[in-house]
Structure formats: C-alpha cells, structure tokens
Amino acid sequence: QVQLVESGGGLVQPGGSLRLSCTASGVIFSTYAMNWYRQAPGKERELVALISNTGSTTRYGDSVKGRFTISRDNAKNTVYLQMNSLKPEDTAVYFCNAQSLFGNYWGQGTQVTVSS
C-alpha cells in the first residue's frame, strides 16, 4: 500500500520560515519524481515545486522562485520543501505528489497558515 505522509505545516508570521517533509512508503522512492502542490480556499491546486527522481532537476512556480527550495533524500524516502520569506498569500494546504510511469500518488496535505 502506497502512503505519502506530509508534516511540518503550521502557523507562521509573515517573513518566517517552515520546512515541510513528505515521507513515502510502499513505492521505490528513487524511481519517482516528487512534486509539491498547494491549494488555497476557493482556488485551484497549483504546482509549487518539482524535483526529478535523482534530484538533479528542480523547477519552481513563479510565485515561489527564490523563496522556496525543494530537495530529497532517497535513502530516507523523503522529499522536503524549505519555505522562506513566507507571505500571507502562501497560506494553503500543501500536498505531496509522487509521479512516475508506474503510478501517481498523493498525500493527505498539511495546512500552512501565514498570518500575524
């Protein structure tokens, strides 16, 4: 059974930082590209960042470039999203997604709220 479990969300003040983690089980993690998406109330889900299966390639949404960093540790089956200089508009539920030719899986999401 495939599971993706996100953690690290919470309430943070504008300008603060958070690090999200997503740990996978039931998949050969190193064969999956990993993505972070987010969805704010009343808005469509948007891609925040992606990282290739080896970690050699990363891409970011325009709204987070220069502030967020995606990374992975294949030995720990975990992908991370370091979020710095957070803004109120970053408030959303953040979802982890594992994608390959073999399947497409989602975590349950973790809430990030940026507010003073």
C-alpha positions in Angstrom: 0.0 0.0 0.0 1.4 3.4 -1.0 1.5 6.1 1.6 2.7 9.7 1.4 2.7 11.4 4.8 3.3 15.2 5.0 4.4 17.0 8.1 5.8 20.4 9.1 2.9 22.7 8.4 1.6 25.2 10.9 1.1 28.9 11.7 3.9 31.3 11.0 4.3 35.0 10.8 5.0 36.8 7.5 8.6 36.7 6.7 9.1 33.5 8.6 10.2 30.0 7.5 8.8 26.5 7.6 10.2 23.2 6.3 7.7 20.6 5.0 8.5 16.9 4.8 6.9 14.1 2.9 7.9 10.5 3.6 6.8 7.8 1.2 6.3 4.1 1.8 5.1 1.3 -0.5 7.0 2.7 -3.5 10.5 2.5 -4.9 11.0 6.1 -4.0 14.1 6.7 -6.2 12.1 6.0 -9.3 9.5 8.7 -8.7 9.6 12.4 -9.5 8.2 14.3 -6.5 6.1 17.4 -6.6 4.7 19.8 -4.0 1.3 21.4 -4.8 -0.8 23.8 -2.8 -4.5 24.7 -2.8 -5.9 27.8 -1.2 -9.6 28.2 -0.4 -11.6 28.9 -3.5 -8.6 28.4 -5.8 -7.3 25.7 -8.0 -4.5 23.4 -7.0 -1.2 24.8 -8.2 2.3 23.3 -8.7 4.7 24.8 -6.3 7.9 22.8 -7.0 9.1 19.6 -8.5 12.2 17.5 -8.3 13.4 14.7 -10.6 13.9 11.2 -9.2 17.6 11.7 -8.9 17.3 15.2 -7.6 19.3 16.6 -10.5 16.4 18.7 -11.8 14.2 21.1 -9.9 11.5 23.6 -11.1 9.5 26.2 -9.2 6.3 28.1 -9.7 6.8 31.8 -10.4 5.3 32.8 -7.1 7.8 31.0 -5.0 11.0 31.3 -7.0 13.9 32.5 -4.9 12.0 31.8 -1.6 11.3 28.0 -1.7 13.7 25.1 -2.1 12.8 21.5 -2.9 15.2 18.7 -2.1 15.1 15.0 -1.5 16.9 12.2 0.4 16.3 8.9 -1.4 17.9 7.0 1.4 15.1 8.3 3.7 12.3 8.1 1.1 11.7 11.8 1.9 11.2 15.0 0.0 11.4 18.4 1.6 10.2 21.9 0.9 12.1 24.7 2.6 9.9 27.8 2.6 11.5 31.1 3.5 10.2 34.7 3.4 6.7 33.4 3.7 3.8 35.7 2.7 0.1 35.6 3.6 -0.6 34.5 0.0 1.3 31.3 0.7 -1.5 30.2 3.0 -2.8 26.9 1.6 -3.0 23.2 2.1 0.3 21.8 0.7 0.2 18.4 -0.9 3.0 16.0 -1.7 2.7 14.1 -5.0 4.7 11.1 -6.3 4.7 10.6 -10.1 6.2 8.0 -12.4 5.2 5.7 -15.2 4.1 3.3 -12.5 1.7 5.5 -10.7 0.6 8.9 -9.4 0.0 9.2 -5.6 -1.0 12.0 -3.3 -0.6 12.7 0.4 -3.3 14.0 2.6 -2.0 17.5 2.8 -0.7 19.8 5.5 -2.0 23.2 6.4 0.3 26.2 6.2 -1.0 29.5 7.5 0.9 32.7 7.2 -0.6 35.4 9.4 0.4 37.9 12.0 
